[in-house]
């Protein structure tokens, strides 16, 4: 590579509160996108905190450090100290995000190096502040990625009620969008909402979530029974156990299936996990088991073990604009998916050959599970159709390339010659201590409430 090509190489600083080895949708999206960018010649640095989500427990190898620098899949990761707290309680979570806003600048700013563009991934506002400041200091472009409409979703969920606080947060939200050179949303509904509040359409772009087709494959071997008995149809929910998912209604559906050869397994952690466990106990259900969150490299094996996968959301108006990213991974794995969804996500799942029922409707969900459990041929056909649909429309590598093209347009710079992929190598440094056309549907009759 020539010296000139090296100086012209696109430099991206990605700022995020969440990143692997933490498990979750934002972590997977950002890590896989950074890997694809690096493979295409982009100089990528990720600025994040010490891993602790959602338990609030920092792994032993990261404890006692103010800053760590690592290399993964061709890109660099700079980690700074954060106030680690479980994913529950507004005040403590806010302190955790506030601590990263401060340490990302004071401890990570210099270590992160120069950048042509800073991409900050949000649903909370605190990283936006550090990203804006670092962009000004480096004279870099600023791209704000919107994964959730915040604070609007917490208003609809009843988490935020103080009108003055809400008004201040909404002003900060719009100020961040105006300050950005580009805004990237993960759904068309988010884009429409942001444009509708006065942000120019030319600067708001949709780049959907997707799936790593190499990581999720129909050929992945099952790795767990998850409490199911021989002859049971295993139904799996894997992911965050938060207030957004409406998991108590899944428990109520399990109660309607009691005594039938169906077993439902919950895998994950979150603020609502204890309430779900209490509901299982109150109803005396033996056809439900709850399992702790698994490592990122174990997720594909858990999904492969499922006969049916679930993607539920609460029955909240704003959720019609949301698309749970786990849906793409489940489809990519060739698993039949039932979604308790509405709006944009429901349309995509139906087009992929999945089953859609109304959100928070236990009877409709139980009927869909029962019907699909009794039709293994349809389950197989759904798996084939879902994998093909994601391959055509939601391949993470293709989406990352589209995202990279946007960054090139924003900065006026291009990626260099693609680099060879490298193995993960950690180099610790410790400083101090402390929607598209609809595909043909699988054979069989539509399930109750499927919308097909």
Secondary structure, DSSP 8 states (H G I E B T S, - for coil): --HHHHHHS-EEEEE-S--TTS-SHHHHHHHHHHHHHHHTT-EEEEEEE-S-TTTT---GGGTT-SEEEEEETTEEEEEE------S--HHHHHHHHHHHHHHHHHTTHHHH---SEEEEEESSSHHHHHHHHHHHHHT-EEEEEESS-TTHHHHHTTS---HHHHHHHHHHHHHHHHH-SEEEESSHHHHHHHHHTT--GGGEEE----B-TTTS-TT------TT--TT-EEEEEES--STTS-HHHHHHHHHHTTTSSEEEEEE---TTHHHHHHHHHHTT-SSEEEE----GGGHHHHHHH-SEEEEE--S-GGGGG---THHHHHHHTT-EEEEE--THHHHHHHHTT-EEE-TT-HHHHHHHHHHHHT-HHHHHHHHHHHHHHHHHH-BHHHHHHHHHHHHHHHHT----S-------B------S----S-----SS---TT---
